[in-house]
Amino acid sequence: MKNLYPALRKQNAMSFSRLIISFIILLITVFLMSSCTENQSNEDKEKKIVERIGTEVAFYKFHFKYGAKRMTEVIAAAEALLEAIQNPEIELTENQIELNIHKLTWLWLAATPTTEYNALTNSGEISLLTSETLKRKFREMNFDQEKLLQFEALQINYVNQELRPYLNKHIDKTTLKTRQNFDALETIKVSSPFQNSPKTLLKEREFANLLVDLLFFTKRIMLPYNRLNNIMADMENIIAKDYPDVELKEYKPF
C-alpha cells in the first residue's frame, strides 16, 4: 500500500498537468480564433472606409472636371475683354463681346466639405486605415477643400455683389441663356424687347477694373483646384496599390 500512494500521486499529478496543458491549449486556440475574427472584422471595416473615401474622391473629380472647365472659360472671357479694352486695334464682334460678358458671371461650387474625413476622425475609425500614406493624403484633401471653400466664397461674393449689379445696370442679360446639356454647357441666343449695347462697356474704366478684380479672385480658385487634382490622382494610385479589392467608381450624375 505504501508503494501505491506515490504511484497514485504521480498519476494524479500527470493527469493534472495534462489538464492544465489542455486548458492552456484551449485558451490559446480561443484567443487565436478571436484574434482572427477581430482581424477579419477590422479588414472588412477598413475596406468599407476605403470605399467611402473612394466615393469622396470620385465626387470631387466630377466637380473638378466641370468646375475647372467653367472657371477656365470665365478667365478666358475676362482676359479677352480686357485685352480688347487695352488694345483698341483688337476688334471683337458684338456677338463675341456679348458672349464673353455672359460668361463672366458663370459660377461653380466645387468645394465639398469632406464630411467623411470629419466623421472618420471624430469616430476614431480613421485609425483602422493601415496605409499611413492614404491617411496623410486624405488629411491634405480636407485641408485644401477648406481653402477652396474660402476662395470660392470670395469669388462668388464678388460676382454677386459687385459684377452682377453693374452688368444689370448697363446691359440686357436676357439675350443669352446657358444650360447644362449632359456633360456640356449649351448657350443659346433668344430675342429680347430691350436694346442691348455691350460694346459700350469696353470704353468704361469701371468695367475694366471689374475685370481685373474678377481675374484676381477666379485665378486664386485654380490654385487649390490644381493641388486637389494632384491629391486625387495620388489617392487613386494608393488605393489601387494598397487596396486592390476596392473598386473605384466614377461619379456620374447625368
Secondary structure, DSSP 8 states (H G I E B T S, - for coil): -TTHHHHHHHHHHHHHHHHHHHHHHHHHHHHHHHHHHHHHHHHHHHHHHHHHHHHHHHHHHHHHHHHHHHHHHHHHHHHHHHHHHH-TT----HHHHHHHHHHTT---------HHHHHHHHHTGGGG---HHHHHHHHHHHHHHHHHHHHHHHHHHHIIIIIHHHHHHHS-GGGEEEEEETTEEEEEE---SS---GGGGGG-HHHHHHHHHHHHHHHHHHHHHHHHHHHHHHHHHHHHHH-TTS--------
